[in-house]
Amino acid sequence: MTGSKVDLLDELADLLSPFEQRGMDLSLKRMQTALVDLANPCADVPAVQVVGTNGKGSIACMIHSGLTAAGLRSGLTTSPHLTSWCERICVNQQQIELAQLRQRLKQLQSVAQHHNLTPFEQLITAALVHFEANSLDWLVLEAGLGGRLDATTAHPNRPLIAIGSIGMDHCEHLGHSLTAISSEKAAVISPGAHVISAPQHEAVTKVLETRSQDMGATLEWVKPLTDEWELGLSGHLQRRNGAVACAALRRMNALGSTITEEQIRRGLAQARWPGRLQTLHWNHHSVRVDGAHNPDAAQQLALERRCWSQSGQQQIWILGIQGHKQAPAMLQILLEPNDEAWIVPVPGHLSWTADQLSEICPTHAHQLRSASCVEDVLISQFKNDAGKPNPTPVVAGSLYLIGSLLAEGILNES
């Protein structure tokens, strides 16, 4: 395969049109007919489908890690990615190679064009074709923003449904109430499926119970894992996600797999999921990052703050929030009286500005600052070691923002 990595990335961009050119176009029929044309790749491989508003990726990542620890071959699809499209398709912890992803997408171009597939649908189709070639025992499919019309729902063999926290996000596509949003996500529950969830809001609980009953599905409620469980992912919220992953792995034993408790524990301890409550570095200074991009995730982040910050201690926030997100509600949740929040743009995306937020949130206006980029804020905050912020600054508001910082080498793990 010839061509530099840059050439391959350029060609991949040509194969996957930017979101702005297509917009959101949810439909299940396109994927179903496209998969029929491809002889239904992996139709005989059981999948655990992971849906929800927050925590989907963490749950999927931990399940995949548990399957690998158990010596089972599994394929994982996730979204969005931080720095490379290849992150979205993994087999036993190994991302698909860039040249291989390009080849898969090129082979699928005629099918994609015939069925007018969206970029997300193209990637899920490419993932299933890639998985078919790797003879897998299980698939772990993280849904996109929805459920009922999500591309992953086109997979016909989904005996396990793992559900992350469901809250208010993507309201313009899923509905403007918890009941409406929950109904869209719960629609993935198929007849006879086994559904696993940690405690949810009352409105969400009611929808999940009703849908499960209607479908003859079993609904299992799990409590967050205790501190005696070692998790590879940081934060107390991951104990909730870990409990869902643990229950899913245990349930696989009733579906023909053999997974021991020791393998489950090892898998959850070895799981890694970048960009979620992760400590990175800028010029040898620590910077905490989190992909929180909606009020529910902001609430979790505010709770996690109590673990590193004393009451009344100032927190420096660096927030990049896309224009269609609920930024005012996030500010209300995150900002305490002594805090300072620098508002920065999310590269390549329409974003909230400090002026807009000051007008909508006048009580927080005196706490808001504007900067053209994250690095400008870090330079001002770390201009001398004596003035080193304590606690560590937090970059949040968008996974796309964190991804751009990693891709450009502004933040790194060492």
C-alpha positions as CSV (number, residue, x, y, z in Angstrom):
1,M,0.0,0.0,0.0
2,T,1.6,3.2,-1.1
3,G,1.2,6.7,0.2
4,S,2.1,8.6,3.3
5,K,-0.1,8.7,6.4
6,V,-1.1,12.3,5.4
7,D,-2.1,11.0,2.0
8,L,-4.3,8.3,3.5
9,L,-5.9,10.7,5.9
10,D,-6.7,13.1,3.0
11,E,-8.3,10.2,1.0
12,L,-10.3,9.1,4.0
13,A,-11.7,12.6,4.3
14,D,-12.7,12.3,0.7
15,L,-14.5,9.1,1.4
16,L,-16.3,10.3,4.5
17,S,-18.0,13.6,3.7
18,P,-18.1,16.3,6.5
19,F,-21.1,16.2,8.8
20,E,-22.1,19.7,7.7
21,Q,-22.7,18.5,4.1
22,R,-25.3,16.0,5.2
23,G,-26.6,17.1,8.6
24,M,-28.4,14.6,10.9
25,D,-30.3,12.1,8.9
26,L,-31.6,9.3,11.1
27,S,-33.0,6.2,9.4
28,L,-32.8,2.5,9.9
29,K,-34.0,1.3,6.5
30,R,-30.9,2.5,4.6
31,M,-28.6,0.4,6.8
32,Q,-30.9,-2.7,6.8
33,T,-31.1,-2.8,3.0
34,A,-27.4,-2.1,2.6
35,L,-26.5,-5.0,5.0
36,V,-28.8,-7.3,3.0
37,D,-26.9,-6.3,-0.2
38,L,-23.7,-7.3,1.7
39,A,-25.1,-10.7,2.7
40,N,-25.6,-9.6,6.3
41,P,-22.0,-9.5,7.6
42,C,-21.7,-10.9,11.2
43,A,-25.5,-11.6,11.4
44,D,-24.7,-14.8,13.3
45,V,-22.4,-13.1,15.8
46,P,-24.2,-11.9,19.0
47,A,-23.8,-8.3,20.0
48,V,-24.2,-6.3,23.1
49,Q,-25.6,-2.9,22.0
50,V,-24.8,0.0,24.3
51,V,-27.2,3.0,24.4
52,G,-27.7,6.0,26.6
53,T,-26.8,9.7,26.9
54,N,-23.6,9.5,29.0
55,G,-21.2,6.6,29.8
56,K,-21.9,4.6,26.6
57,G,-18.3,4.6,25.5
58,S,-17.0,3.7,29.0
59,I,-19.4,0.8,29.3
60,A,-18.5,-0.5,25.8
61,C,-14.8,-0.1,26.5
62,M,-15.0,-2.1,29.7
63,I,-17.1,-4.9,28.1
64,H,-14.6,-5.2,25.3
65,S,-11.7,-5.2,27.7
66,G,-13.4,-8.0,29.7
67,L,-14.0,-10.1,26.6
68,T,-10.3,-9.7,25.7
69,A,-9.2,-10.7,29.2
70,A,-11.4,-13.8,28.9
71,G,-9.6,-14.8,25.7
72,L,-12.7,-14.3,23.5
73,R,-12.5,-12.5,20.2
74,S,-14.6,-9.4,20.0
75,G,-15.2,-6.3,17.9
76,L,-15.9,-2.9,19.2
77,T,-17.4,0.2,17.6
78,T,-17.4,3.5,19.4
79,S,-18.1,7.2,18.6
80,P,-16.9,9.9,18.3
81,H,-13.2,9.5,18.0
82,L,-10.5,11.8,19.5
83,T,-7.8,11.9,16.9
84,S,-8.4,9.2,14.3
85,W,-11.3,7.5,12.6
86,C,-9.5,4.3,13.3
87,E,-10.4,4.5,17.0
88,R,-14.0,3.7,16.1
89,I,-13.3,0.1,15.0
90,C,-11.3,-2.3,17.1
91,V,-10.7,-6.0,17.3
92,N,-9.4,-7.3,20.6
93,Q,-8.0,-3.9,21.6
94,Q,-6.4,-3.3,18.2
95,Q,-7.6,-0.4,16.1
96,I,-8.1,-1.0,12.4
97,E,-5.2,0.3,10.5
98,L,-5.7,3.5,8.5
99,A,-4.9,1.9,5.2
100,Q,-7.2,-1.0,5.9
101,L,-10.1,1.3,6.9
102,R,-9.5,3.3,3.7
103,Q,-9.6,0.0,1.7
104,R,-12.9,-1.1,3.4
105,L,-14.6,2.2,2.7
106,K,-13.5,2.2,-0.9
107,Q,-14.8,-1.3,-1.4
108,L,-18.2,-0.1,0.1
109,Q,-18.5,3.0,-1.9
110,S,-20.9,1.6,-4.5
111,V,-23.2,0.3,-1.7
112,A,-22.9,3.5,0.3
113,Q,-23.8,5.6,-2.7
114,H,-26.7,3.3,-3.8
115,H,-28.2,3.5,-0.3
116,N,-27.2,7.1,0.4
117,L,-25.5,6.1,3.6
118,T,-24.4,8.8,6.1
119,P,-20.7,8.8,7.2
120,F,-21.7,7.1,10.5
121,E,-23.6,4.4,8.6
122,Q,-20.6,3.9,6.3
123,L,-18.3,3.4,9.3
124,I,-20.7,0.9,11.0
125,T,-21.0,-1.0,7.7
126,A,-17.2,-1.0,7.4
127,A,-16.9,-2.2,11.0
128,L,-19.3,-5.1,10.4
129,V,-17.4,-6.1,7.2
130,H,-14.1,-5.9,9.1
131,F,-15.5,-8.0,12.0
132,E,-16.8,-10.6,9.5
133,A,-13.3,-11.1,8.3
134,N,-11.9,-11.6,11.8
135,S,-14.2,-14.5,13.0
136,L,-15.4,-13.0,16.3
137,D,-17.3,-14.4,19.3
138,W,-19.0,-11.1,20.3
139,L,-19.6,-7.6,19.0
140,V,-19.8,-4.6,21.3
141,L,-21.8,-1.9,19.4
142,E,-22.0,1.6,20.9
143,A,-25.0,3.4,19.5
144,G,-24.6,7.0,18.2
145,L,-26.8,9.7,19.6
146,G,-30.1,7.8,19.3
147,G,-31.3,4.2,19.4
148,R,-34.5,3.4,17.4
149,L,-33.0,4.7,14.1
150,D,-29.3,4.2,15.0
151,A,-27.1,2.4,12.5
152,T,-26.0,-0.2,15.1
153,T,-29.7,-1.2,15.6
154,A,-29.6,-2.7,12.1
155,H,-27.6,-5.6,13.4
156,P,-30.1,-8.4,13.8
157,N,-28.5,-10.3,16.6
158,R,-28.6,-8.1,19.8
159,P,-29.5,-10.4,22.8
160,L,-27.9,-8.0,25.3
161,I,-28.7,-4.3,25.7
162,A,-26.5,-2.3,28.1
163,I,-27.8,1.2,29.0
164,G,-25.8,4.1,30.3
165,S,-27.2,7.2,32.0
166,I,-30.1,8.7,30.0
167,G,-30.5,12.5,30.2
168,M,-31.3,15.6,28.2
169,D,-29.1,15.9,25.1
170,H,-29.6,16.0,21.3
171,C,-33.1,17.3,22.1
172,E,-33.5,18.7,18.5
173,H,-33.4,15.1,17.2
174,L,-34.7,12.9,20.1
175,G,-37.4,15.0,21.8
176,H,-37.6,17.7,24.5
177,S,-38.5,15.5,27.5
178,L,-36.8,12.7,29.3
179,T,-39.8,10.4,28.4
180,A,-39.4,11.2,24.7
181,I,-35.6,10.7,24.7
182,S,-35.8,7.5,26.7
183,S,-38.4,6.2,24.3
184,E,-36.1,6.7,21.4
185,K,-33.2,4.9,23.2
186,A,-35.4,2.1,24.7
187,A,-36.7,1.3,21.3
188,V,-33.6,-0.8,20.7
189,I,-34.9,-3.4,23.1
190,S,-35.9,-6.3,20.9
191,P,-38.1,-9.3,21.8
192,G,-36.5,-11.6,24.4
193,A,-33.5,-9.4,25.0
194,H,-31.7,-9.0,28.3
195,V,-31.5,-5.3,29.4
196,I,-29.0,-4.0,32.0
197,S,-29.1,-0.6,33.6
198,A,-27.9,1.2,36.7
199,P,-30.5,3.3,38.5
200,Q,-32.1,6.0,36.3
201,H,-34.3,9.0,36.7
202,E,-37.9,8.0,37.5
203,A,-39.2,9.0,34.0
204,V,-36.5,6.9,32.4
205,T,-37.1,3.9,34.7
206,K,-40.8,3.9,33.7
207,V,-40.0,3.9,30.0
208,L,-37.4,1.1,30.3
209,E,-39.8,-1.1,32.4
210,T,-42.7,-0.6,30.0
211,R,-40.7,-1.3,26.8
212,S,-39.1,-4.4,28.4
213,Q,-42.4,-5.7,29.4
214,D,-43.9,-5.1,26.0
215,M,-41.0,-6.9,24.3
216,G,-40.9,-9.8,26.7
217,A,-37.4,-8.7,27.6
218,T,-35.8,-9.2,31.0
219,L,-34.6,-6.0,32.8
220,E,-31.8,-6.2,35.3
221,W,-31.0,-3.3,37.6
222,V,-27.5,-3.1,39.0
223,K,-25.9,-1.1,41.8
224,P,-22.6,0.8,41.3
225,L,-19.5,-1.3,42.0
226,T,-17.9,-1.0,45.4
227,D,-14.4,0.5,46.0
228,E,-13.0,-3.0,46.2
229,W,-13.2,-3.2,42.4
230,E,-10.2,-1.8,40.6
231,L,-11.2,0.1,37.5
232,G,-8.9,1.4,34.7
233,L,-11.2,4.4,34.2
234,S,-11.0,7.3,36.6
235,G,-14.0,8.7,38.6
236,H,-16.7,7.6,40.9
237,L,-19.2,7.7,38.0
238,Q,-17.3,4.8,36.4
239,R,-18.5,2.5,39.2
240,R,-22.0,2.8,37.8
241,N,-20.7,2.1,34.3
242,G,-18.5,-0.7,35.5
243,A,-21.5,-2.4,37.2
244,V,-23.4,-2.4,33.8
245,A,-20.3,-3.8,32.0
246,C,-19.8,-6.4,34.7
247,A,-23.4,-7.6,34.5
248,A,-23.2,-7.8,30.7
249,L,-20.1,-10.0,30.9
250,R,-21.7,-12.2,33.5
251,R,-24.8,-12.6,31.4
252,M,-22.7,-13.8,28.4
253,N,-22.2,-17.0,30.4
254,A,-25.9,-17.7,30.0
255,L,-25.5,-17.2,26.2
256,G,-22.8,-19.7,25.6
257,S,-19.6,-18.0,26.6
258,T,-17.3,-18.8,29.5
259,I,-16.1,-15.8,31.4
260,T,-14.8,-16.1,35.0
261,E,-15.1,-13.5,37.8
262,E,-11.3,-13.1,37.8
263,Q,-11.3,-12.3,34.0
264,I,-14.1,-9.8,34.5
265,R,-12.1,-8.0,37.3
266,R,-8.9,-8.1,35.2
267,G,-10.7,-6.7,32.2
268,L,-12.3,-3.8,34.1
269,A,-8.9,-3.0,35.7
270,Q,-7.2,-3.0,32.3
271,A,-9.8,-0.8,30.5
272,R,-8.6,2.5,29.1
273,W,-10.8,5.2,27.7
274,P,-9.0,8.5,26.8
275,G,-10.5,12.0,27.3
276,R,-12.8,11.0,30.2
277,L,-11.6,12.5,33.5
278,Q,-8.0,12.1,32.4
279,T,-4.9,13.9,33.6
280,L,-2.8,15.1,30.7
281,H,0.2,17.4,30.5
282,W,1.1,20.7,28.9
283,N,4.8,21.7,29.2
284,H,5.1,19.4,32.2
285,H,2.1,21.0,33.9
286,S,-0.9,18.8,34.8
287,V,-4.2,19.6,33.0
288,R,-7.4,17.6,33.7
289,V,-9.7,16.9,30.7
290,D,-13.2,15.6,30.5
291,G,-15.6,15.2,27.6
292,A,-18.6,16.4,29.5
293,H,-20.9,18.2,27.0
294,N,-24.4,18.2,28.5
295,P,-26.0,19.0,31.8
296,D,-26.0,15.4,33.1
297,A,-22.3,15.0,32.4
298,A,-21.6,18.4,33.9
299,Q,-23.4,17.2,37.1
300,Q,-21.2,14.2,37.2
301,L,-18.1,16.3,36.7
302,A,-19.2,18.7,39.5
303,L,-19.5,15.7,41.8
304,E,-16.1,14.4,40.8
305,R,-14.6,17.9,41.6
306,R,-15.2,17.2,45.3
307,C,-12.5,14.6,45.2
308,W,-9.8,17.0,44.2
309,S,-11.0,20.4,45.4
310,Q,-11.6,21.7,48.9
311,S,-14.8,23.6,49.6
312,G,-14.4,27.2,48.5
313,Q,-11.2,26.6,46.5
314,Q,-11.1,28.3,43.1
315,Q,-11.3,26.1,40.0
316,I,-10.1,27.3,36.7
317,W,-12.3,25.9,33.9
318,I,-11.5,26.0,30.2
319,L,-14.7,25.3,28.4
320,G,-15.4,24.8,24.7
321,I,-19.0,24.1,24.1
322,Q,-20.7,23.6,20.7
323,G,-23.5,26.1,19.9
324,H,-26.3,23.5,19.9
325,K,-25.4,22.3,23.4
326,Q,-27.0,23.5,26.7
327,A,-24.1,25.6,27.8
328,P,-26.0,27.9,30.2
329,A,-27.3,24.9,32.1
330,M,-23.8,23.5,32.2
331,L,-22.4,26.8,33.7
332,Q,-25.0,26.8,36.4
333,I,-23.9,23.3,37.4
334,L,-20.2,23.7,37.2
335,L,-19.4,27.2,38.4
336,E,-19.0,27.8,42.1
337,P,-18.7,31.4,43.5
338,N,-14.9,31.6,43.4
339,D,-14.4,29.9,40.0
340,E,-13.2,31.4,36.8
341,A,-14.3,30.0,33.4
342,W,-12.4,30.7,30.2
343,I,-14.7,30.2,27.1
344,V,-12.9,29.0,24.0
345,P,-14.1,27.9,20.6
346,V,-14.3,24.2,19.6
347,P,-12.1,24.0,16.5
348,G,-14.2,23.5,13.4
349,H,-17.5,23.8,15.2
350,L,-19.9,26.7,15.9
351,S,-19.4,27.4,19.5
352,W,-20.8,29.4,22.4
353,T,-18.9,32.7,23.2
354,A,-18.3,34.4,26.5
355,D,-20.4,37.3,25.4
356,Q,-23.4,35.1,24.6
357,L,-23.1,33.3,27.9
358,S,-22.7,36.5,29.9
359,E,-25.9,37.8,28.4
360,I,-27.9,34.7,29.2
361,C,-26.2,34.0,32.5
362,P,-25.7,37.5,34.1
363,T,-25.1,36.1,37.6
364,H,-22.0,34.4,36.2
365,A,-20.8,37.1,33.8
366,H,-18.1,38.3,36.2
367,Q,-16.6,34.8,36.2
368,L,-16.4,34.4,32.4
369,R,-13.3,35.2,30.3
370,S,-12.8,34.8,26.6
371,A,-9.8,33.3,24.8
372,S,-9.0,32.3,21.3
373,C,-7.7,28.9,22.2
374,V,-6.9,26.6,25.1
375,E,-3.1,27.1,24.9
376,D,-3.5,30.9,25.4
377,V,-5.2,30.2,28.7
378,L,-2.6,27.7,29.8
379,I,0.2,30.2,29.0
380,S,-1.5,32.8,31.1
381,Q,-2.2,30.4,34.0
382,F,1.3,28.8,34.1
383,K,3.4,31.9,33.3
384,N,5.5,31.2,36.3
385,D,5.7,28.1,38.6
386,A,4.9,30.2,41.7
387,G,1.5,31.1,40.2
388,K,0.8,27.4,39.3
389,P,-3.0,26.9,39.6
390,N,-4.2,24.7,42.4
391,P,-6.3,22.7,41.8
392,T,-5.3,21.6,38.3
393,P,-7.2,23.5,35.5
394,V,-10.0,21.5,33.8
395,V,-10.6,21.5,30.1
396,A,-14.2,20.3,29.3
397,G,-17.3,20.9,27.2
398,S,-16.5,18.8,24.1
399,L,-14.7,15.6,23.1
400,Y,-13.9,17.4,19.8
401,L,-12.0,20.0,21.7
402,I,-10.0,17.4,23.6
403,G,-9.3,15.5,20.4
404,S,-8.0,18.6,18.7
405,L,-5.6,19.3,21.6
406,L,-4.3,15.7,21.4
407,A,-4.0,15.7,17.6
408,E,-2.1,19.0,17.6
409,G,0.2,17.8,20.4
410,I,-0.8,20.6,22.7
411,L,-1.6,18.1,25.4
412,N,0.0,14.8,25.9
413,E,0.1,11.9,28.3
414,S,3.7,12.3,29.5
